[in-house]
Amino acid sequence: MPQRTITRRELLAGLAVGSGTALLGMVGCSRSQNAVISRGEDLTMLDLSEASNAVRVKEVSPVELTKACLERIGRLDGKLNSFITVTPEIALEHARSAEEAVTKGGWQGPLHGIPIAVKDNIDTAGIRTTAASAVFLDRVPTRDAEVIRRLKDAGAVILGKLNLHEFAGGTTSAISHFGPVRNPWNLEYIAGGSSGGNGAAVAAGLCFGSVGTDTGGSIRIPAACCGIVGLKPTYDVVNTDGLIFVSRSFDHIGPMCRTVTDTALMFGAMTDHPVARDFDPNSPPSTLGLRVGLLPAKVPICDAEVDLEVRSVVNEAIDVIRSLVAVVRDAEIPMPELGDIIGAEEYPFHMPYLDASPALYDPRTRENILNGKKIAKSDYDRMVTELSQHRRMIGSAFSDVDLVVLPTLASLPLAINEATEPFALNACTFAFSIGGLPAISVPCGFSRSGLPVGLLIGGPPLSECKILALAAAYEKAAGWEKRRPSI
């Protein structure tokens, strides 16, 4: 029998536990090898790596971290709407188990006892998984997705399920049965999509990391909108079993955290693929020999011409990168028109639900999905063959460069009242989705109005180590990850 879960609204009504932020008072290493967390400090402001070190040396307990996050969710998420379902009883049960293991010397690794949250299109046993749609309002899986099983085995504590753009079919997260996700930097603006709840919750300190999904940019777009880090790994590096798919040919699962180090640690717990262990945050490889390419930040690589303010902020970031690598030169990568594969794969999944209960979909989501019905099977088969060929050959585009950089978004985040269409926010992410290429978005500055701007770093298949190394070196040089929203 599944354990009781509660909605975010029930939590806000008072079912969340207190913060429990009293510390154990033991000396340990959090911000540095010698740093000690101050008594009474807000634990939710720690990075994942800092919290992990504090748990490892018994300076802070998993229960204290979990209570601090639950208290903050109860206090702030009424403004953000980042969670659909919060699971305090389950989270505290897992936190107590993690604490007992640590007390007995059974620390399992960097995710042990760390509170995280999961996008609500990834199956969690006994916890409803809705994809932010009335279609799946009461859907409760009986099995965990493979990535959730791995994270639980690593000792992670799952706080609940995060809001998203309905069925992960948009770039704004303003279209959801549970209402729009709001950006913690300005509540009148979108958090990006489709993993908008992830971006908002991580940026606002409601969890230490989150599990997102990405079809055409859905990890990287909200990471840029919310000023956090989001990694889309190489296609098929992270197992997608248990995902409510948009497109099996395009869907990825990846981590979203506040820092590159945190992202790397979470990535390492999500898969047993060797590439997830190539990058050691404690001993990152040098970037001085890297050749970095500048992709043209214009159509078709970007959905639209890049705004001048975004371009200016990104150019400043590129100037910093010039000091970290061997060379920066112009580059190009191919981008065949194969996006119709997504619709062709999306429609068959939804067909029985559309036939039975079309009114349960937001009309804009329904219209978008129905477009996939128009794609002939012969065209789909041809495109799938071309996609396979493209992914086999894409590595040759990196013969003269190791990595490429460009803006994550073509514009700043939109006001929620402007985000009326599913793909209202334009991005520069899709070429990496077509290629199945690894790519990361890192914060690289802010607009004059205080909204974050993201820098996209991508590379050939299985180049996550180099991507994380350059992202970490840039982060260290620029320091944007230290800036937090004032919510």
C-alpha positions in Angstrom: 0.0 0.0 0.0 1.5 3.4 -1.0 2.5 5.8 1.7 0.4 8.9 2.1 1.5 11.9 0.0 0.2 15.4 0.1 -0.2 18.1 -2.5 1.8 21.3 -2.4 -1.3 23.1 -1.3 -1.9 20.8 1.6 1.7 21.4 2.7 1.1 25.1 2.6 -2.0 24.6 4.8 0.3 23.5 7.6 1.2 19.8 7.2 4.9 20.5 6.7 7.2 19.9 9.6 9.3 22.6 11.2 12.7 23.6 9.9 14.8 21.8 12.5 17.8 23.8 11.7 19.8 23.2 14.9 23.1 21.7 14.0 25.1 18.8 15.5 28.0 21.2 16.2 30.7 18.8 15.0 33.6 20.2 13.1 33.7 19.2 9.4 34.4 20.4 5.9 31.6 22.2 4.0 32.6 25.4 2.1 36.3 24.4 2.3 38.3 21.7 4.0 38.4 23.6 7.2 35.1 25.5 7.1 32.4 24.9 9.8 28.7 25.6 9.3 27.6 28.3 11.7 25.0 27.3 14.3 21.6 28.5 13.2 22.7 29.0 9.6 20.0 28.4 6.9 20.9 25.0 5.7 19.0 25.4 2.4 21.6 28.0 1.3 24.3 25.3 1.2 25.3 23.9 -2.2 24.7 20.2 -2.6 28.4 19.5 -2.3 28.6 21.5 0.9 25.6 19.7 2.4 27.1 16.3 1.3 30.4 17.0 3.1 28.5 18.1 6.2 26.5 14.9 6.2 29.6 12.8 5.6 31.4 14.2 8.7 28.2 14.2 10.8 28.1 18.0 11.1 24.6 18.0 9.8 22.1 15.2 9.6 19.9 14.2 6.7 16.8 14.7 8.8 17.9 18.3 9.5 18.5 19.0 5.8 15.1 17.5 4.9 13.2 19.4 7.5 14.9 22.6 6.4 13.8 22.0 2.8 10.3 21.1 3.8 9.9 24.2 5.9 11.2 26.3 3.0 8.8 24.7 0.6 5.9 25.3 2.9 6.9 28.9 3.3 7.8 29.9 -0.2 6.3 27.6 -2.8 3.0 29.3 -2.6 4.7 32.1 -4.6 6.6 29.9 -7.0 4.2 27.0 -7.7 7.2 24.7 -8.4 5.9 21.6 -6.7 2.8 19.5 -7.6 3.1 17.0 -4.9 5.2 17.1 -1.7 5.9 13.9 0.3 7.1 14.9 3.8 6.3 11.6 5.5 8.2 9.6 2.8 11.1 12.1 2.7 11.5 12.0 6.5 11.4 8.2 6.6 14.2 8.0 4.0 16.1 10.8 5.8 16.0 8.9 9.0 17.2 5.7 7.3 20.1 7.7 5.7 21.0 9.3 9.1 21.0 5.9 10.8 23.4 4.6 8.1 25.7 7.5 8.4 25.8 7.1 12.2 26.9 3.5 11.8 29.6 4.5 9.3 27.7 3.5 6.2 28.0 6.8 4.2 27.1 5.8 0.6 28.5 8.7 -1.4 27.8 12.3 -2.3 24.0 12.0 -2.6 23.5 10.1 0.7 20.9 12.0 2.8 20.6 14.9 0.3 17.1 16.2 -0.4 16.3 16.4 -4.1 13.1 16.7 -6.2 11.9 15.0 -9.3 10.1 16.4 -12.4 6.6 15.0 -12.4 6.9 13.1 -15.7 9.3 10.6 -14.2 7.7 7.6 -12.4 7.9 7.3 -8.6 6.5 4.2 -7.0 3.5 5.0 -4.8 3.7 8.8 -5.6 1.4 10.2 -8.3 3.1 11.2 -11.5 0.9 13.6 -13.5 3.0 15.2 -16.2 1.2 18.4 -15.1 -2.0 17.2 -16.9 -5.6 16.5 -15.8 -5.2 13.4 -18.0 -3.0 11.8 -15.4 -4.4 13.5 -12.4 -4.7 10.3 -10.3 -1.9 8.2 -12.0 0.2 6.5 -9.3 3.0 4.2 -10.7 3.8 1.0 -9.0 7.5 1.1 -10.0 10.3 3.7 -9.8 11.9 4.8 -13.0 15.4 3.4 -13.4 17.0 6.8 -12.6 14.9 7.1 -9.4 16.0 3.6 -8.3 19.6 4.6 -8.8 19.2 7.8 -6.8 17.5 6.0 -4.0 20.3 3.4 -4.0 22.7 6.4 -3.7 20.9 7.5 -0.6 19.1 10.5 -2.0 16.0 11.8 -0.2 13.1 12.6 -2.6 11.0 15.6 -1.4 8.3 15.4 -4.0 7.4 16.0 -7.7 7.9 19.2 -9.6 5.6 21.2 -11.8 6.3 21.4 -15.6 4.9 22.4 -18.9 2.0 20.0 -19.6 3.3 16.7 -20.9 6.8 18.4 -21.3 5.5 20.0 -24.5 6.7 23.6 -24.3 9.4 26.1 -23.3 7.6 28.1 -20.7 5.9 26.0 -18.0 3.1 28.6 -18.1 0.8 25.8 -19.4 0.1 23.3 -16.6 -3.0 21.9 -15.1 -1.6 23.1 -11.7 -0.9 26.6 -12.8 2.2 28.4 -14.1 5.6 28.0 -12.5 7.0 31.4 -11.5 10.6 32.6 -11.7 12.2 33.2 -8.3 14.1 36.2 -9.7 10.8 37.9 -10.7 7.5 36.2 -9.9 5.8 37.8 -12.9 8.1 35.9 -15.3 8.3 32.4 -16.5 10.7 29.8 -15.1 11.2 28.2 -18.6 10.2 24.8 -19.8 9.6 22.2 -19.7 11.4 21.5 -16.5 10.3 24.8 -15.0 9.5 23.5 -11.5 13.1 22.2 -11.4 14.6 25.5 -12.3 12.5 27.5 -9.8 12.8 25.0 -6.9 16.6 24.7 -7.2 17.2 28.4 -7.6 15.0 29.2 -4.6 16.7 26.7 -2.4 13.7 24.4 -2.0 15.9 21.4 -2.8 19.6 20.7 -3.3 19.2 19.3 -6.8 16.6 17.9 -9.1 16.0 15.4 -11.9 14.9 17.0 -15.2 14.1 15.8 -18.7 15.1 17.3 -22.0 13.6 16.7 -25.5 14.6 19.9 -27.3 16.0 22.0 -24.4 13.8 21.3 -21.4 16.7 21.1 -18.9 18.8 23.9 -20.4 16.1 26.4 -21.0 14.8 26.6 -17.4 18.4 26.4 -16.1 19.1 29.6 -18.1 15.8 31.3 -17.0 16.4 30.6 -13.3 20.2 31.1 -13.1 21.2 27.5 -12.3 23.2 24.7 -14.0 21.5 22.1 -16.2 23.2 19.2 -18.0 21.7 17.3 -20.9 24.0 14.3 -21.1 24.8 12.4 -24.3 21.7 10.5 -25.6 21.1 7.2 -23.8 23.8 7.8 -21.2 21.1 8.1 -18.5 18.4 5.4 -18.7 15.0 6.8 -19.6 12.9 3.8 -18.5 9.9 5.0 -16.5 9.7 8.4 -18.2 6.4 9.6 -19.7 7.9 10.1 -23.1 7.6 12.9 -25.5 9.9 11.3 -28.0 11.9 8.1 -27.5 14.4 9.3 -30.1 15.0 12.7 -28.4 14.2 12.4 -24.7 17.0 12.7 -22.2 17.2 12.7 -18.3 19.7 14.9 -16.5 20.6 16.8 -13.4 19.8 20.4 -12.5 21.6 22.0 -9.6 23.0 25.3 -8.4 26.7 24.6 -9.2 28.7 22.6 -11.8 30.2 20.5 -9.0 26.7 19.7 -7.7 25.6 18.8 -11.2 28.6 16.5 -11.7 28.0 14.7 -8.4 24.3 14.1 -9.2 25.1 13.0 -12.7 27.5 10.4 -11.3 24.7 8.9 -9.2 22.2 8.8 -12.1 24.0 6.3 -14.3 26.7 3.7 -14.3 28.0 4.9 -17.6 31.8 5.5 -17.4 31.4 9.0 -18.8 29.7 10.1 -15.6 32.8 9.3 -13.6 35.3 10.9 -16.0 35.1 14.3 -14.3 36.3 14.6 -10.7 35.1 17.9 -9.2 37.8 17.7 -6.6 40.5 17.4 -9.3 39.2 18.9 -12.5 41.3 18.6 -15.6 43.0 21.6 -17.1 41.1 23.6 -19.7 44.2 25.4 -21.1 44.5 23.1 -24.1 40.9 23.2 -25.2 39.9 24.6 -28.6 36.5 26.3 -28.3 34.3 27.1 -31.2 31.8 30.0 -31.3 28.5 28.9 -33.0 26.6 31.5 -34.9 23.9 32.7 -32.5 21.3 33.1 -35.2 18.7 31.1 -37.1 18.7 28.1 -37.6 21.0 27.3 -34.6 18.8 29.6 -32.5 15.0 29.7 -33.0 15.3 33.5 -33.5 17.9 36.2 -33.7 19.5 36.7 -30.3 18.5 39.9 -28.3 21.2 42.5 -28.0 21.2 42.4 -24.2 21.6 38.6 -24.2 24.3 38.8 -26.8 26.2 41.4 -24.8 26.1 39.3 -21.6 27.2 36.2 -23.4 30.1 38.0 -25.2 31.4 39.1 -21.8 31.3 35.4 -20.7 33.2 34.4 -23.9 35.9 37.0 -23.1 36.4 35.1 -19.8 36.5 31.8 -21.6 39.2 33.1 -23.9 41.5 33.4 -20.8 40.8 29.8 -19.8 41.4 27.9 -23.1 44.0 27.6 -25.9 42.0 29.1 -28.7 38.5 30.5 -29.4 37.5 30.4 -33.1 34.3 30.4 -35.2 32.7 27.0 -35.7 29.6 25.4 -37.2 27.7 22.1 -36.6 25.1 20.6 -38.9 21.4 20.9 -38.0 19.2 18.7 -40.3 15.4 19.3 -40.1 14.3 16.3 -38.2 12.2 17.8 -35.5 9.0 16.2 -36.9 10.2 12.9 -35.5 9.1 14.2 -32.1 5.5 14.8 -33.1 5.3 11.5 -35.0 6.4 9.7 -31.8 4.4 11.8 -29.4 1.0 11.4 -31.1 0.6 7.5 -30.9 1.2 7.6 -27.1 -1.6 10.2 -26.6 -4.0 8.8 -29.2 -6.1 6.7 -26.8 -6.3 9.5 -24.2 -7.2 12.0 -26.9 -10.0 9.7 -28.1 -11.3 9.1 -24.6 -11.0 12.5 -22.9 -9.8 15.3 -25.2 -11.1 18.0 -22.9 -8.7 17.0 -20.2 -5.8 18.5 -22.2 -5.1 22.2 -22.4 -6.3 23.1 -25.9 -2.9 24.3 -26.9 -1.2 21.1 -25.8 -3.9 19.1 -27.6 -3.4 21.0 -30.8 0.4 20.6 -30.6 0.1 16.8 -30.1 -2.5 16.4 -32.9 0.0 17.9 -35.4 1.9 14.7 -35.1 -1.0 12.8 -36.7 -0.2 14.5 -40.0 3.2 12.9 -40.4 3.2 10.0 -42.8 4.9 6.7 -41.6 7.1 6.8 -44.7 8.4 10.3 -43.8 8.9 9.2 -40.2 10.9 6.1 -41.2 13.0 8.2 -43.5 13.7 10.8 -40.8 14.6 8.2 -38.2 17.2 6.7 -40.7 18.6 10.2 -41.3 18.7 10.9 -37.6 20.7 7.7 -37.0 23.2 8.6 -39.8 23.5 12.2 -38.4 24.3 11.0 -34.9 26.9 8.6 -36.3 28.6 11.4 -38.2 28.2 14.3 -35.9 31.6 13.8 -34.2 33.4 14.9 -37.4 32.0 18.4 -36.9 34.4 18.7 -33.9 37.6 18.0 -35.8 38.8 21.6 -35.4 37.3 22.3 -31.9 36.8 20.4 -28.7 33.7 22.2 -27.5 31.3 25.0 -28.7 29.7 27.8 -26.9 26.7 30.1 -27.6 23.7 31.6 -25.7 21.3 29.2 -24.2 18.3 31.4 -25.0 17.6 33.9 -27.8 16.0 36.3 -25.4 15.4 37.0 -21.7 12.6 35.1 -19.9 9.1 36.2 -20.9 6.4 37.7 -18.6 3.9 35.0 -17.8 1.1 36.9 -19.4 3.1 36.9 -22.7 3.7 33.1 -22.6 0.4 32.2 -24.3 1.8 29.7 -26.8 3.7 26.5 -25.9 6.9 27.4 -27.5 6.8 31.2 -26.9 10.3 31.3 -25.6 13.0 31.0 -28.2 16.2 29.0 -27.5 19.5 27.9 -29.1 19.4 24.3 -27.8 17.9 22.1 -30.5 21.0 21.3 -32.6 22.3 19.4 -29.6 19.1 17.5 -29.2 19.1 16.4 -32.8 22.7 15.3 -32.5 22.1 13.6 -29.1 25.1 15.7 -28.0 25.9 16.6 -24.4 25.4 20.2 -23.4 25.2 22.3 -20.3 23.7 25.7 -19.5 25.6 27.7 -16.8 24.6 31.2 -15.5 26.7 33.9 -17.1 25.3 37.1 -15.9 22.1 39.1 -15.5 20.0 41.6 -17.6 19.6 45.2 -16.5 16.2 44.1 -15.1 17.8 41.4 -12.9 16.9 38.3 -15.0 19.5 35.6 -15.5 21.3 34.8 -18.7 22.6 31.3 -19.6 25.7 30.2 -21.5 25.5 26.9 -23.4 28.6 24.7 -23.6 28.3 21.6 -25.9 30.6 19.0 -27.4 30.7 15.8 -29.3 29.2 12.5 -28.0 30.6 11.5 -24.6 32.5 14.7 -24.0 30.8 15.4 -20.7 34.2 15.6 -18.9 35.5 18.4 -21.1 32.1 20.2 -20.9 32.0 20.0 -17.1 35.7 21.0 -16.9 35.1 24.2 -18.9 31.9 25.0 -17.1 33.6 24.6 -13.8 36.5 26.7 -14.8 34.2 29.5 -16.1 32.0 29.3 -13.0 35.1 29.7 -10.7 36.3 32.6 -12.8 32.9 34.4 -13.0 31.3 33.6 -9.7 27.7 33.9 -10.8 26.6 30.8 -8.9 27.1 32.8 -5.6 24.2 35.1 -6.5 20.8 33.9 -5.2 17.3 35.3 -5.7 15.9 37.3 -2.8 12.6 35.5 -2.6 
